[in-house]
Every structure is written in structure tokens, then in C-alpha cells.
Amino acid sequence: MVKNVAETEVIDQEKMQALLGRIIGDFGATASSALVVIGDRLGLYKALASDGPLTSVELAKRTNTTERYVREWLINQAASGYIEYNPATGAYSLTPEQRAALADDANPLFVAGGFELFISLVKDEEHVAEMFRSGEGMRWGDHHAGLFRGTERFFRPGYLANLTSNWIPALAGVREKLEAGATVADVGCGHGASTQIMANAYPKSRFFGFDNHAASIEAARQEVAEAGLADRVSFEVAGATDFPGSGYELICYFDCLHDMGDPVGALRHAREAIAADGTILLVEPMAGNTVEENFNPVGRVYSAASVLVCTPNAVATGPVALGTLATEAALRAVAEEAGFTRFRRAMDTPFNRLFEVRP
Ligand SMILES: C[S@@+](CC[C@H](N)C(=O)[O-])C[C@H]1O[C@@H](n2cnc3c(N)ncnc32)[C@H](O)[C@@H]1O
């Protein structure tokens, strides 16, 4: 029986107001995230960026949408702090920062694509609640399709900003090998954003992207053909424990090892497929080494993703579920069990931890 709180405990009014304030903010965030996806999909941000300031009538006309809905969307977006409103003219516009974050998908600061990912996860809430009772898992590919494209769009800006300029140079000797011409596997590559970015930067190297989700590999192939990189990149449907090839100088795992139900088996396979002096690049979400070190905005995002997508995929596919917030010690133990002897935390970013793992 639930205890009657009102009879037994005193409510601190200040703390109550602060809690309710946070919750109201989250109501707004939850409902408004659908509106960000709509604005992104219908080109509303882009039109404001290129032609703003615009009134609702002007924005609707430029985007071929219905003014009555656009008018309400604009109020919500201005209340969210995502766009600016000028009461004197009735027109809305974007600041340079809002433009970078919401309208320009080629910008490393672009984040609107992330809403496509997170809203796709919310759509699975009923099913995930059932899994709390049944203990069953849910495979990556069984989620709403927005997850696959949204994941690519969420991660791509960070990879664009960091991968070849900061991350590869942080690994001992790897940049030199890639510049001279090396063989690289990108395991759990999804739509292959990381594979493409590396292939662009290191034209003498050969890149192989593997993922066991066939629809993602199909999308990756299409993107790489459109980017004119098909001569040095190929994608194949393959699992982390059985992808083909050997002698790879670099094997990468971008935000995926913790999703795998057999991470030790995955790295054991990599141990066999890697060149004698090769390197594993393990990019994992930023997470603390204690539970309480995750009590921050990034930890909040990743712990939600862990419940809704990463842990269910691991539960569905193997004996181990590291979870999105896998500690450094847990990841090190996986690498050691798989037969690697060197494990180094090479770099941190606000969203990621980078590990260099070597035979
Ligand atoms: C969070 S996504 C990351 C995708 C991509 N690396 C990126 O950074 O955009 C995780 C990916 O791992 C893949 N994956 C999970 N388990 C796998 C396994 N055992 N073998 C191959 N791919 C796997 C999923 O299909 C999914 O594409």
C-alpha cells in the first residue's frame, strides 16, 4: 500500500516549487520536441535562416505550409528560446547560434537531427514498459525507422568536428598509417557517417563498414555512392563477431560496443582480425565511473537511451548488457578478457570517451 505522504511528511514549499518548475520545463521539452522534428522536416528553420525575419504568413507561403499551424509553431519555438520574435513587426528570425544548431545540417554545431532520434525512442515506450516485466530485449532494427537516420544525424556533426582533426591524431601512429594507406574496419557503422568522413580525409586508405542491420547498410551504400567514395569504401551486412577480413590496421567501434550482447566475443574477433601492431578505436558515450557521476544533462540523455534502446539490444542479442553508461573499468575488463593487453583513455569530449586498445 502506498503511504499517505500528506499525513506523514511535511512538504518544503520551496523544494516543491523547484521540482514542479523542472517538471513543467520537461512537459514543454517533451511536447516541443515533436515540433522541432516538424520544423526540421518541413524546412521551417531553413526558411527562417535564409529569408528571415518572417511573419507566420510569409513563412507559411515560403514553405508551402498552412499558416494557422505555422503561427502556433512559431509561438512555441519562440517560447522555447529556439527562435526570436520582434513584437514591433510580428516577424520571427534566427540568431547565428540558432541557425547553426537548428538550420544548417552541415555545421558541426547542428543538433536538430538529434530530435529525430530521441522522438523515435519515445514511440517505443509502451513496448519497453512491457520489457521491464518480461525481461525480454528488443533488437536495434525493430525500433521506429527514425532511430536509424536520427542516430546518423545526431552523431555526424560531432564526427565532422572531431574525428579526423582530434580523435585519429590522439591515437599513437594511426594518422600516419591512414595517410600512407591502411585498411580500416568500421564495425557497427550504422549509416556509415564515420566511415565516409575518414574515407574523405584519407584517400589512400581502404574502408570497410560492417553492421548487422541490413537497412542501415543499404542506406550507407547509397550515401557513399552519392558522395563519390565508392572506390575506397564498401559496406557489408555482418556481425561484430564474424565480419570478414584480416590484417586491419585500425578497427573502429563508434558508439556501438555497449549495444552488443557479446562485447567480449566482438573484441575477441577483432583481436584475430587486427594487424600485429594495429589499433582499436573505441568511442563510447561519456559516462562516469560511479553512478552519481552521471547526474548531469549528458548522463540524463544517455541513461534514457540506455533504457530505451542500447540495453534492450544487448539483452536481445547476447549474455552481457554493458549499458550506455558502461564504466571505464567495465570496458577495460572486456578488452582484457578478449586478449588485448594495452587499454588507454585517449581523450574525452563532452559527449564521448575515446579509448585506444592494442594487442
Ligand atoms: C548507436 S548505433 C551507432 C551507429 C554508428 N556507429 C554511428 O556512430 O552513427 C549502434 C549500431 O551498432 C549496430 N550493432 C549492434 N550490435 C551489433 C553487432 N553485434 N554486430 C554489428 N553491428 C551491431 C546497430 O545495428 C547500430 O547500427
The ligand as an SDF file (V2000), in Angstrom:
LIG
                    3D

 27 29  0  0  0  0  0  0  0  0999 V2000
   24.1460    3.6530  -31.7700 C   0  0  0  0  0  0  0  0  0  0  0  0
   24.3300    2.9300  -33.3340 S   0  0  0  0  0  0  0  0  0  0  0  0
   25.8590    3.6560  -33.8920 C   0  0  0  0  0  0  0  0  0  0  0  0
   25.9480    3.6470  -35.3890 C   0  0  0  0  0  0  0  0  0  0  0  0
   27.2160    4.2780  -35.9570 C   0  0  0  0  0  0  0  0  0  0  0  0
   28.4180    3.6480  -35.4680 N   0  0  0  0  0  0  0  0  0  0  0  0
   27.2550    5.7630  -35.6450 C   0  0  0  0  0  0  0  0  0  0  0  0
   28.1100    6.1690  -34.8580 O   0  0  0  0  0  0  0  0  0  0  0  0
   26.4340    6.5170  -36.1850 O   0  0  0  0  0  0  0  0  0  0  0  0
   24.7770    1.2590  -32.9630 C   0  0  0  0  0  0  0  0  0  0  0  0
   24.9650    0.3830  -34.2050 C   0  0  0  0  0  0  0  0  0  0  0  0
   25.5350   -0.8720  -33.8170 O   0  0  0  0  0  0  0  0  0  0  0  0
   24.9550   -1.8710  -34.6080 C   0  0  0  0  0  0  0  0  0  0  0  0
   25.1330   -3.1590  -33.9380 N   0  0  0  0  0  0  0  0  0  0  0  0
   24.6730   -3.5230  -32.7220 C   0  0  0  0  0  0  0  0  0  0  0  0
   25.0580   -4.7630  -32.4230 N   0  0  0  0  0  0  0  0  0  0  0  0
   25.8010   -5.1960  -33.4740 C   0  0  0  0  0  0  0  0  0  0  0  0
   26.5020   -6.4190  -33.7660 C   0  0  0  0  0  0  0  0  0  0  0  0
   26.5080   -7.4260  -32.8890 N   0  0  0  0  0  0  0  0  0  0  0  0
   27.1580   -6.5250  -34.9330 N   0  0  0  0  0  0  0  0  0  0  0  0
   27.1520   -5.4830  -35.8150 C   0  0  0  0  0  0  0  0  0  0  0  0
   26.5160   -4.3250  -35.6110 N   0  0  0  0  0  0  0  0  0  0  0  0
   25.8490   -4.1780  -34.4400 C   0  0  0  0  0  0  0  0  0  0  0  0
   23.4960   -1.4410  -34.7570 C   0  0  0  0  0  0  0  0  0  0  0  0
   22.8510   -2.1010  -35.8270 O   0  0  0  0  0  0  0  0  0  0  0  0
   23.6690    0.0730  -34.9390 C   0  0  0  0  0  0  0  0  0  0  0  0
   23.7800    0.4100  -36.2960 O   0  0  0  0  0  0  0  0  0  0  0  0
  1  2  1  0
  2  3  1  0
  2 10  1  0
  3  4  1  0
  4  5  1  0
  5  6  1  0
  5  7  1  0
  7  8  2  0
  7  9  1  0
 10 11  1  0
 11 12  1  0
 11 26  1  0
 12 13  1  0
 13 14  1  0
 13 24  1  0
 14 15  1  0
 14 23  1  0
 15 16  2  0
 16 17  1  0
 17 18  1  0
 17 23  2  0
 18 19  1  0
 18 20  2  0
 20 21  1  0
 21 22  2  0
 22 23  1  0
 24 25  1  0
 24 26  1  0
 26 27  1  0
M  CHG  2   2   1   9  -1
M  END
$$$$
